[in-house]
């Protein structure tokens, strides 16, 4: 599913997003980067239809996203917290999001088990969230987002609460799931190395009120170490600009 973000802005008491524009092809893995407070999560929520833009438009395959509008868009969201219901098993947590689709109980369970297996949780369907690790809970959250057959998967720093080892494992797993499903993914992260390891396209946002500073194609021709250094420099420039300091150099 193609995604167009066209001149999107958002104002609260102060402007957070100025005019953000970029295009995402079907099957891209896009990582959003930028200084703290530049509006990455706000932009993700607007793309997901969870809150309205002040100006501009988001199009999914040419159809405008309208906040709160019930329609047939297939957008899954994975938050920073897993948001699993502790009194339900992993299978029941995933099956729960399928109820509005009108599937019978047996069909919901079958879909839940299929996506839990895709997320590496075969054999853990009957476990409760409190009995598994943080990484496994996030896998279940990813399975839940995919179970609605989401064409676009929005991920808001989903590994931020994990330790370094589990974070690396989950990065590998998400990359595997992306390759197996061909879904379009937008992934917010503060970790430059994580973005470079995962993304096929990197969207670097400027200081608040944010615009797109750089769109970077991350492919085999890119020297990863230099890209990480360049991104570190650019983000520090934007942090200083947001704090009212002088630019580097």
C-alpha positions as CSV (number, residue, x, y, z in Angstrom):
1,X,0.0,0.0,0.0
2,X,1.4,3.4,-1.1
3,X,1.6,6.2,1.4
4,X,1.7,9.9,0.7
5,X,2.2,12.5,3.4
6,X,1.5,15.8,1.8
7,X,2.1,19.1,3.7
8,X,1.1,17.7,7.1
9,X,1.2,20.1,10.0
10,X,0.0,20.0,13.6
11,X,-0.4,22.8,16.1
12,X,-1.1,22.4,19.8
13,X,-0.4,25.4,22.0
14,X,2.7,25.7,19.7
15,X,3.3,24.4,16.2
16,X,4.8,20.9,16.4
17,X,4.8,19.8,12.7
18,X,5.2,22.5,10.1
19,X,4.8,21.0,6.6
20,X,6.0,17.4,6.5
21,X,5.9,15.7,3.1
22,X,7.3,12.4,1.8
23,X,6.2,9.4,-0.2
24,X,6.5,5.7,0.7
25,X,6.3,2.9,-1.9
26,X,4.5,-0.4,-1.1
27,X,6.8,-2.7,0.9
28,X,9.2,0.0,2.2
29,X,10.7,-0.1,5.7
30,X,10.8,3.5,6.7
31,X,12.5,4.7,9.9
32,X,11.6,8.2,11.3
33,X,14.5,9.9,13.1
34,X,14.9,13.3,14.7
35,X,15.5,15.2,18.0
36,X,13.3,14.5,21.0
37,X,10.0,16.5,20.8
38,X,10.1,17.0,17.1
39,X,6.8,15.3,16.5
40,X,7.7,11.8,15.3
41,X,5.0,10.1,17.4
42,X,2.5,12.8,16.5
43,X,3.1,12.2,12.8
44,X,2.7,8.5,13.3
45,X,-0.6,9.0,15.0
46,X,-1.8,11.2,12.2
47,X,-0.8,8.7,9.6
48,X,-2.7,6.0,11.6
49,X,-5.8,8.1,11.8
50,X,-5.5,8.3,15.6
51,X,-5.6,12.1,15.6
52,X,-6.3,14.8,13.0
53,X,-3.7,17.0,11.2
54,X,-4.1,20.8,11.5
55,X,-3.3,21.0,7.8
56,X,-2.2,18.8,5.0
57,X,-3.4,15.3,4.1
58,X,-2.3,11.7,4.4
59,X,-3.2,9.4,1.5
60,X,-3.2,5.6,1.6
61,X,-3.4,4.4,-2.0
62,X,-4.9,7.8,-2.9
63,X,-7.6,7.7,-0.2
64,X,-7.4,10.4,2.5
65,X,-7.0,9.2,6.1
66,X,-9.7,10.8,8.3
67,X,-9.0,10.7,12.1
68,X,-11.6,8.5,13.8
69,X,-13.3,7.5,10.6
70,X,-14.4,3.9,10.5
71,X,-13.5,2.4,7.1
72,X,-11.7,-0.5,5.5
73,X,-8.1,0.9,6.0
74,X,-5.8,-1.8,7.3
75,X,-3.3,-0.1,9.5
76,X,-1.8,-1.8,12.5
77,X,-0.1,0.0,15.3
78,X,2.6,-1.3,17.8
79,X,3.1,1.1,20.7
80,X,6.1,1.6,23.0
81,X,4.2,-0.5,25.6
82,X,2.8,-3.9,24.5
83,X,-0.7,-3.0,25.8
84,X,-1.7,-6.7,26.2
85,X,-4.6,-7.4,28.5
86,X,-3.0,-9.4,31.4
87,X,-6.1,-11.5,32.1
88,X,-6.1,-12.9,28.5
89,X,-3.8,-15.4,27.0
90,X,-1.5,-14.4,24.1
91,X,-3.9,-16.1,21.7
92,X,-6.9,-14.4,23.2
93,X,-5.2,-11.0,23.1
94,X,-4.5,-11.4,19.3
95,X,-8.0,-12.8,18.6
96,X,-9.7,-9.9,20.4
97,X,-8.8,-7.4,17.6
98,X,-10.6,-9.7,15.1
99,X,-14.0,-9.5,16.7
100,X,-15.0,-6.3,14.8
101,X,-14.2,-8.1,11.5
102,X,-17.1,-10.5,12.1
103,X,-15.0,-13.7,12.1
104,X,-16.3,-16.7,13.9
105,X,-14.6,-17.7,17.2
106,X,-12.7,-20.7,15.6
107,X,-11.6,-18.5,12.7
108,X,-10.3,-15.8,15.1
109,X,-8.3,-18.4,17.0
110,X,-6.8,-19.9,13.9
111,X,-5.7,-16.4,12.6
112,X,-4.3,-15.6,16.0
113,X,-2.3,-18.8,16.1
114,X,-1.0,-18.2,12.6
115,X,0.4,-14.8,13.4
116,X,1.8,-15.8,16.8
117,X,3.7,-18.5,14.9
118,X,4.9,-15.9,12.4
119,X,6.1,-13.8,15.3
120,X,8.1,-16.8,16.7
121,X,5.6,-17.6,19.5
122,X,4.3,-21.1,18.4
123,X,3.8,-23.1,21.6
124,X,3.2,-20.0,23.7
125,X,-0.4,-19.3,22.6
126,X,-1.9,-20.3,26.0
127,X,0.6,-18.3,28.1
128,X,-0.5,-15.1,29.8
129,X,1.5,-11.9,29.4
130,X,2.8,-12.0,33.0
131,X,4.4,-15.4,32.3
132,X,6.6,-14.4,29.3
133,X,9.4,-11.9,28.7
134,X,9.2,-8.4,27.5
135,X,10.5,-9.3,24.1
136,X,7.9,-12.1,23.8
137,X,5.1,-9.6,24.8
138,X,6.3,-7.3,22.0
139,X,6.2,-10.2,19.6
140,X,2.6,-10.8,20.6
141,X,1.8,-7.1,20.1
142,X,3.3,-7.3,16.6
143,X,1.2,-10.4,15.9
144,X,-1.9,-8.6,17.1
145,X,-1.2,-5.6,14.7
146,X,-0.6,-8.0,11.8
147,X,-3.6,-10.2,12.5
148,X,-6.0,-7.6,11.0
149,X,-4.1,-8.2,7.7
150,X,-2.6,-4.7,8.1
151,X,-1.2,-3.3,4.9
152,X,0.7,-0.7,6.8
153,X,2.4,-1.3,10.2
154,X,3.2,1.7,12.4
155,X,5.7,1.1,15.1
156,X,6.4,3.7,17.8
157,X,9.7,2.9,19.5
158,X,8.5,-0.7,20.1
159,X,11.9,-1.9,21.6
160,X,12.6,1.1,23.8
161,X,11.9,-0.7,27.0
162,X,14.0,-3.8,26.1
163,X,17.5,-4.6,27.1
164,X,20.3,-4.5,24.5
165,X,20.2,-8.3,23.8
166,X,16.4,-8.5,23.4
167,X,16.5,-5.3,21.3
168,X,18.9,-6.9,18.8
169,X,16.8,-10.1,18.7
170,X,13.6,-8.1,18.1
171,X,15.3,-6.1,15.3
172,X,16.2,-9.3,13.6
173,X,12.7,-10.7,14.1
174,X,11.0,-7.6,12.7
175,X,13.2,-7.5,9.7
176,X,12.4,-11.2,9.1
177,X,8.6,-10.6,9.5
178,X,8.8,-7.6,7.1
179,X,10.6,-9.7,4.4
180,X,8.1,-12.6,4.8
181,X,5.0,-10.4,4.7
182,X,6.0,-7.6,2.4
183,X,4.1,-5.1,4.5
184,X,4.9,-1.4,4.5
185,X,6.4,-0.4,7.9
186,X,6.9,3.0,9.4
187,X,9.2,2.7,12.5
188,X,9.9,5.6,15.0
189,X,13.2,5.3,16.8
190,X,15.8,7.4,18.6
191,X,18.5,4.9,17.9
192,X,20.5,5.8,14.8
193,X,22.2,2.4,14.6
194,X,18.8,0.7,14.8
195,X,17.4,2.9,12.0
196,X,20.4,2.1,9.8
197,X,20.1,-1.6,10.5
198,X,16.4,-1.8,9.7
199,X,15.3,0.9,7.3
200,X,15.3,0.9,3.5
201,X,14.5,4.6,3.7
202,X,15.3,7.0,6.5
203,X,13.3,10.2,7.1
204,X,15.3,12.7,9.2
205,X,13.0,15.3,10.7
206,X,14.2,18.8,11.6
207,X,13.9,20.7,14.9
208,X,10.4,21.7,16.0
209,X,8.3,22.9,14.2
210,X,9.4,20.0,12.0
211,X,9.9,19.5,8.3
212,X,11.7,16.7,6.6
213,X,15.4,17.6,6.6
214,X,16.7,14.6,4.7
215,X,15.3,11.6,2.9
216,X,18.0,8.9,2.7
217,X,17.9,5.8,0.6
218,X,19.6,3.1,2.7
219,X,20.8,0.4,0.4
220,X,23.9,-1.7,-0.3
221,X,25.6,1.3,-1.9
222,X,25.6,3.2,1.4
223,X,28.6,3.1,3.7
224,X,26.9,2.3,7.0
225,X,29.6,3.7,9.3
226,X,29.7,7.0,7.4
227,X,25.9,7.2,7.3
228,X,25.7,6.7,11.1
229,X,28.3,9.5,11.7
230,X,26.5,11.9,9.3
231,X,23.1,11.2,11.0
232,X,24.7,11.8,14.4
233,X,26.0,15.2,13.2
234,X,22.7,16.2,11.6
235,X,20.6,15.3,14.6
236,X,22.9,17.2,17.0
237,X,22.5,20.2,14.7
238,X,18.8,19.9,15.0
239,X,18.9,19.4,18.8
240,X,21.0,22.6,19.1
241,X,18.6,24.5,16.8
242,X,15.6,23.3,18.8
243,X,17.3,24.5,22.0
244,X,18.1,27.8,20.5
245,X,21.9,27.2,20.3
246,X,24.3,27.9,17.5
247,X,24.7,25.2,14.8
248,X,27.8,23.0,14.8
249,X,30.8,23.9,12.7
